Amino acid sequence: DRPGTPPKITYYLYSTVDRKIDETSRDEVVHLDLATAEIHGVFSRTAREVDPWLDLMILLHHSIGPTCSPRLERALAIALSPQFQGREVGTMAARLFQDAQGADSAVLKSLNDKDVMTPADGPPGGNDLLLAAFLRHLVVSHGRSKAFAFVSQASPRKLDEAFHQAYGRALRPAIGDWGGATR
């Protein structure tokens, strides 16, 4: 690969989860290897094998480099994807936000959770979708480059600082504004 060119993404499709476990020792229906730009998934005749956010995750990882916040990186990939598991991310996250009773603190807790900074190995959960919806809002409002800057600079100790550097404002009020719009 030449510098500046997107990586060649290799897909491995398996006939069953058991076959995938035999080959990869991983029991998820799909997983990706960011270092080698490989996506491993179980083939299905009735459903899309690979969600587009997985491709975006690899492309993001290779364009902004390894970050100190892989789950935040994954949330950005989901935010940039046209859909997640066949549905629009904002709609799914709005439902989760309602289930959290509109607490802006749910997103802030997700961002401050140390798990946001750990590898994004498992399947995305509710926190990932809340983060993705918040990041999608930021991308729509302020453009991709600021979101890339935020995610690439974010770390457990510099989350607020990285957000302020990218967006020129504090993180908590930004989440509050998004929460108000989501309600």
Secondary structure, 3 states (H helix, E strand, C coil): CCCCCCCCCEEEEECCHHHHHHHHCCCCCEEEECCCCEEEEECCCCCCCCCHHHHHHHHHHHHHCCCCCHHHHHHHHHHHCCCECCECHHHHHHHHHHHCCCCHHHHHHHHHCHHHHCCCCCCCCHHHHHHHHHHHHHHHHHCHHHHHHHHHHCCCCCHHHHHHHHHCCCHHHHHHHHHHHHC
